[in-house]
Amino acid sequence: MTSPGTLPSTQHLVVETSQVDDVRSLIALVDARRPLLWLRKGRGLAGVGEALRLEFSGPTRMQDAAAAWREIASAATISDPLRMPGTGLVAFGTFAFADESSQSSVLIVPQLLVGRRDGVTWLTRIRLDTSGLDAPPVRSTAFGPEYRITLTPGMESAEGFQKHVTQAVERILDGDLSKVVLSRDLIGRIPADADLRRVVSDLAVGYPDCWTFAVDGLVGSSPETLVGVQDGSVTARVLAGTASRGADAESDQQAAVDLVTSTKDQDEHQFAVQSVLKSLRPHTSHVLTSEMPFTLKLPNLWHLATDIEGTLTDNATSLDLIDALHPTAAVAGSPTPAAVALIDQLEPFDRGRYAGPVGWVGADGDGEWAIALRCAQVEPGGDVTAYAGCGIVGESVPEKELTETRMKFRPIVDAFG
């Protein structure tokens, strides 16, 4: 792990934020090969370069990140007249799902950051005070040549996935657990000089209500907010329970009604909601949730959704809260320890950062974090691994769960293909 302790004590980050004229596209500003981006409905953050990179691993990776970030932020010299969410010192982050994952978890502080929110656009320059390196220029660049690839089954075949669903249902009916989330993978390879902004742009345009992200090769568009922290308030959005969109208005409405009235989906959703509430209670007061889940409409799916709001009662940062919340029942199962153990037993691959927290954190600890869903990890050599999963309960049917993963793969498959 790289931490502030490895940096000379005389070094610290110097951060300067200023308001600038609006830019047409945040995506066009980021690096074509390793973009840094957090975007939703046209607002968000675009990072260029790396002023500081911190890597973490193991069971305490998020706790270590929270401690390291407190030290870095307290030592930084920050000039931020705007004082808005995302101004001043910011790090992009992505964390592995499993404690024993071989994939590193990272916080990346860019050299340059361009943000846009509530009609205000800003530029932040960040450097180590002993660095003589010039910051990269802020400029939009044209996308590189088009490319299209086909993603094919990886380590988990369709047949293998259905077999594992059957085994999971047996364990649930035996009373070992109530729910487990199982996933499968697709793989491909993009050209070495491929412009990843093309994939990110397709996701942002196709799924504007989702968090479109690109952090250290992890790209995706997630509909699920793990946690947001701003000025002492905490928010989350829980998604669990899924149905395909209908082919016409009548069938589409019926699909939504069937989802709301589905005992299987309602049970799965409640597992996920209670998981989040239990994790937040030690840190919050006055937690509010909608009495009944609502249907969230995406271009390809209906989801059951519940929004949660609360007030922080301690000094927890967004990094502390992702540690408290991860993994939720929405991406692991219930009870969580038994579900994680079964995932480790049945899934034939390392999830990497899939279903882990992805987002950003500011100097004050506030930030926005999503669960890394509808995503793919792109390695520097061009290898691509995409993931999709679904919640398995006692009533689950293997063939239907396989169909659900195909629906959830669609955003990434379409963006690459």
Order of alpha helices (4+ residues) and beta strands (2+ residues): beta-beta-beta-beta-alpha-beta-beta-beta-beta-beta-beta-alpha-beta-alpha-beta-beta-beta-beta-alpha-alpha-beta-beta-beta-alpha-beta-alpha-beta-beta-beta-beta-alpha
